[in-house]
Amino acid sequence: MRTALVIGTGLIGTSAALALGARGVQVYLEDHDQAQALTAAALGAGTAEQPTGPVDLAVVAVPPAHVAAALADAIRRGVARGYIDVASVKGGPRRELEAMGCDLSAYLGTHPMAGKERSGPLAATADLFEGRPWVLTPAPGGDTEVLNLALELVALCRAVPVVMDADAHDRAVALVSHTPQLLSSLVAARLKGADETAVRLCGQGIRDVTRIAASDPAMWIDILSANPGPVADVLAEIATDLDETVRSLRALESADEEKRGGGATGIEDVLRRGNAGRERVPGKHGAAPAAYEIVAVYIGDQPGELARIFADAGRVGVNIEDVRIEHATGQQAGFIQLMVEPKAVPVLTAELRERGWSIRQ
């Protein structure tokens, strides 16, 4: 691939443009908001000038509700040899294009499983897709050349290609992406009218659960409007579980020992099913989840502390598999949770204590 046209210079489009440009592809940028295209160009994502002829690949990176119209326009203009979109919903846009009578032999629907809470070109980075799944949904009769171009794009962005049926993709993202967004927002909404004293008790758990609730509502309205059925199906199943959980909790309030026992069994069931589901979430580098142990270290909120603790761990050859920081309330300090292989715990703990770090038991 030597040339590409990115239509839509938001987070995903600009990130793809930055990645392609960094690998030597000549990238052209197009957006209904010329100022946004110029911003992306100023960031080094490409040029806002029009290409002089058809490019190798057109990447349509507009909101799901506008994908079909943008693709139909690009195909009508003949701007590229191949066309893909990167919307988070795949079945609906393709059906819209078919209803328009578009020739879809040069089109392939794709979806990079990457993003941020922030949107727009200023949030874009060339490494956004590195190591992330990038779904490709080829349809019967599609041009092999377009599939090859899409695979080349995925490789240039250093993502991992995953081939799926379009409707299966939409059901999958309803479960692993769209429903979690709504659930995070629902939990965060409980905080809006909460007493200030209660909010001050927020710890790492509530921060983890509500992190994605900071996402742009307008963006999510577009996404959910394009995939309402599968999301509603998942939420209906969760609603059934919630009803059962509420009944179990009410039973735990009962004076009747048998009812309390039934309530405890119901709560244990949902917690154990949650354990089982969590164990299926892919681990590091997409491999099977590994069992790590946590070494929690008291750390001051000051420059150089993170670098120092990582350097101390490195001196004894311990690899930090994952990291979380738990901030202390009302103090310029907190605990850093270092996830390591179980066999590394004694070695790391001894080294850190020797170097003056305080370890939480």
N, C-alpha and C positions, 0 to 999 in steps of 0.2 A: 504494500500500500504506500503510495507516494503522496496522495492528496485526500483530504477529507473536508466535508462541510458539516459543521455543527450548527443545528437549528435549535436555538434555545440556550441561552448562556446563563443558566442558573447554576446551582451547586454541581449537579451531575454533569451537565453539558460542558461547563468550564473545566471541571476536573478531568474529564475525558480529553478535552482539547489540550490541556497542559501536559497530560501524559503522552499524547501522540506527538505533540511538538517537541517534547524532550527526547523522543526517539527518532527525530528527523523527518516526520511527516509534515507537509505543508498544510496548515489548518486554516480554513476560512470560517468566519463566524457570522451568524445571522440571528437576529432577534426582532420581534415586533417593537421592542423598546431599544432604539438605537443607542441610547445612553448606556444601557446594560451591556450591549455588545462591545461598545468602546471601552467600558471598564474592564471587561474580560481581555480585550486586546492589550490594554495597558498593563495587565498582569502578566503578559507574555503568552497568552493562550492561543494567539494567532492573529489574523488580520481581519478587520471588519469590511474590507473591500470584497466585491463580488468576484468569484472565480471567472476566468475567461472562457471556460468550457466545462463539460461534465467532469466531476471529481470521481475518484475511485469509490468512495463511500459517503453517503449522507447519514448523519446521526441525528435523529429527531429527539430532542430532549425537552419537550414541553409538557405541561400538566396533562394527566390522562384524558381529561375532557376535551382537549384540543389536539390529541395525537392524530386521530383519523383525518381531520381537516388539514393539519400541517403536512402529513404524509401525502395525502391526495394532491395537495398543491405542489409539493416537491416533485412527485412523480409526473404530474402534468407538465411541469417546466423542464423535466428531463435533466435535473441538476447532477445526477450521479449514475454510475453503473449499478450500484446496489444501495438499498435503503434498509436501515434498521431504526427501531425506536428503543428507548430505555425506560419506558414507563413501568410503574410497579404493578400494572394490570395488563394482561395479555389477550384474553379471549374477547372482551368487548371491543377494543379498537379494531381487531381483525374483522369481526362481524360487521362493524360500521363500514370499513373499507370495501368489503364484499358487497354490501348493500348499495354503495356508491358506484359499483361497477368497475372498480379499479383493477388493473392488471397487477396481481400480487406476486408474479413469478420472481421479481427482483427484490422482494421485501421479506424481512425476517424480524419477528418480534423478539426482543431481548430484555433482560432486567438484571442490572448489577445490584447485588445485595449489599449495598453500602450506602452510607448517608451520615448526616449529622443533625443535631437539633437546630442548627442555624442553616439558613438558605441563602441563595444569591451567589454571585461570582466571587465576592470577597471572602466567602467561606471555603472556596474551592482549593484543593491541593492535588498535585500530580500523583501522590501516592494513595489517594483515597481508596482505590480498588485493589491494592496489592494484597494478595492472599485471600481475597474475598470471592465467594461464588458469583459467577455471572451466568444467569440462566439464558439458554437459547431455546426457542420454541419453533423449530422448522415445521412447515406444513407440507403435505403431499403436493408435488408439482413445483416446489420451490427450486430456484436456481442454485446449483452446487457452488457456483462462483461466489454468490452472496454469502453462503454459509462459510466458505473459506475466508472471505473478507472479514466476516464477523469474528471468526476464530482468531484471525490475525490481530484484530482490534483488541480482543480479550488478552492475547499474549502480550501485546504492546503495553497494555495497562497493568500487566502482571497479575491478572485475576485468574480464577480457576473456572473453566467452562463446565456447565452442567446442562445437559439436554433434557427437556421436559415437554410434555403436552401442555398447550396453552391453558386449558381449563384446569388441569391438575395443578399447574403453577398457581393459578388464582386461588384455588382452595388451600394450597400450602401456605401462601403468604397471608391469607386470612388468619390462619392459625398461628404462624410464627412471627408476624410483623404487625398486621393491621389490628387484630384483637388486643395484643399487648399494649398498643398505643392507647386504645380506648380505656382499657383497665387501669393503666397508669394515670390517665387523666381523671378517671372516676375516683381513684384513691386521693389524688392531689386536690380534687374539688372539695373533699371533706375538710381540708385544711383552711379553705377560704373563709369560712365563718367560725372557725375554731377559736377558743379562748387563747390569748397570747401566751399564757402560762403553759398550756398544752403544746403549743407550737415550739416553744423554747426547749422542749424535751426531745425534739426530733434528733434521731441518731442516724447511723449509717444505713440501717434497714429501710427507713422511710426515704432516705436519699436515693438508695438503689432503686426502689420501686417507682419513684416519681421522676426519675431523671428525664425520661423521654416525654414527660408531660410538658416540658418547656418548648416542645416543637411548635412550629407555625400552624395555627388553626386553619388558615386559608389553604395551605398546602394539603392538609389532611382531609379537609372537606372534599377537595378534588379527588384524592385517592379513594376515599371511602365511597364517594358517589359512583365511582367506576367499579366497585366490587362489593356492593351492599349485601347481596344474597349470601355468599359464603361467610362473610363476617357475621351476619345475623344468625346463621346456622351455628357457628361456634359459640356465640354469646348465648344462644338458647340452651345449649348443653351446659354452659357455665352457670346459667340461671337455675337450672335443675339442681346442680351441685350446691349452689348457694342456698336454695330452699332447704335442701337436706341438712346443710351445715347449720342453718339458723335453727331448725328443729332440734338438732343435736345439742346446740348450745342452750336452748331453752330447757331441754331435758336435764342438763347439768345443774340447772337452778332448782330442780324439783326436790322435794323432801323424800320422795320415794326412791329407795336405793336401787330398785330394778330400772327405773327410768334413767337415773344418773348413769348406771352401767351402760345402758343402751346409748346414751348421749356420748359417753366417752368412746365407745366403739365406733360411733359415726365419725367423730373427730379424728380418731386414730386412722380410720380408713382413708379419709381425704388427705391426711398428712403423709401416709405411706404411699398413696398413689402419686402424690407430689414428689416424694423421694424418687420413685421409680421413673417418673417423667423427666425429672432433672438429670438423672443418670444417663439419659439418652441424648442430652445436648452435647454436640461434638466438643471435644477438648482442644488442647493446643495443636495448632497446625491442622485442624480438622480431624485429628485422630480420635480414637476412643477416649473418653474421659479418664484422666488419671487421678489417683488418690494422693493429694498433697496434704502436708501438715503445715500449720501456721506457726510462725515464730513472730510474736507481737513485740515490737520494740518501741519504747517511749522516745519520741523525737521532737525536738524544738522546731518551731516555725520560723526558720531563719535560713539565709542563703548558704548553700553548700552542704547542708545536713544529709540530703538524699544522696548526693554524690559520695559523701564520706561513708555512709552505711553500705552502699553498693560496692565501693572499693574494698571495704573490710571483708565483705562476703567473698569477693573475688580472690582475695589473698589466700583463702583456704580452698579455693576451687569449687565453691558451692554455686550452682546455677539457680538464680531466682526465677521460678516458673511463672509467677504472677504477683501482683502487688495491689494492695488497697490501703488507703489512708483513712483513718477514723479520727476526725478532728474533735478535740476536747472542747466542751462548752465553756465559754468565758475564760479560756486560757490560750496563750500563744504556743500551743503544743498539741500533741495528739499521739496516736499509736499508728505505726506503719506495720501492716500485716504482710510478712514475707512468706509466700507459698513456696515450699521446697519439697523435694523427695523426702520421705520419712527417714531414710538412713542418714540424711544430711543434717537433721535437726540437732543431734548432740554436738556435732562438729561446729555448726554455725553458732549455736547458743554459747558454747565455750569461748569461741573466738570473739564474739561481740561483747560478752561480759568482760573478757580480758582487756578489751579496748575501751571499757568504761560505759558501755551501753546498758540501759536498764531494761530487762526483759520481763514482760508480764507473764506470770505463771498461769 
